[in-house]
Amino acid sequence: MPELLGITDDRRGTTLVVRVTGDVDLASSATLERHLTDVVTTAHPPEPLVLDLSAVGFLGSCGLSLLLRLHQAAESRGTHLRIVAGHRAVTRPVELLGLQHTLRLHPTVEAALALTY
């Protein structure tokens, strides 16, 4: 049986860290998009939004599309999206499509939080 999608929010100081577990695919992307849309609309710029995908086992095309929309929505509100992904399930599709300059990936939550831009 495929792993279900899990979403948890955690505050690190004033920064919100959203942790996602499971697979981000056609079956789960709508649930994740609803949650992340709410998070982006309530963000407090210039604080970043950290999206921790380190426990995601699969990132499909729907998930990539969602990440691009989230990036655009966050940037339009003055919030930097920082994506945590240090494993191939996420990094490979991002790199294959040449999106690594748009969707900035960080190896750990700590590395994403340490940035000052």
PyMOL commands that set and color helices and strands:
alter all, ss='L'
color gray80, all
select helices_A, chain A and resi 29-41+61-76+88-96+109-114
alter helices_A, ss='H'
color red, helices_A
select strands_A, chain A and resi 6-12+15-24+49-59+81-84+105-106
alter strands_A, ss='S'
color yellow, strands_A
deselect
rebuild
show_as cartoon
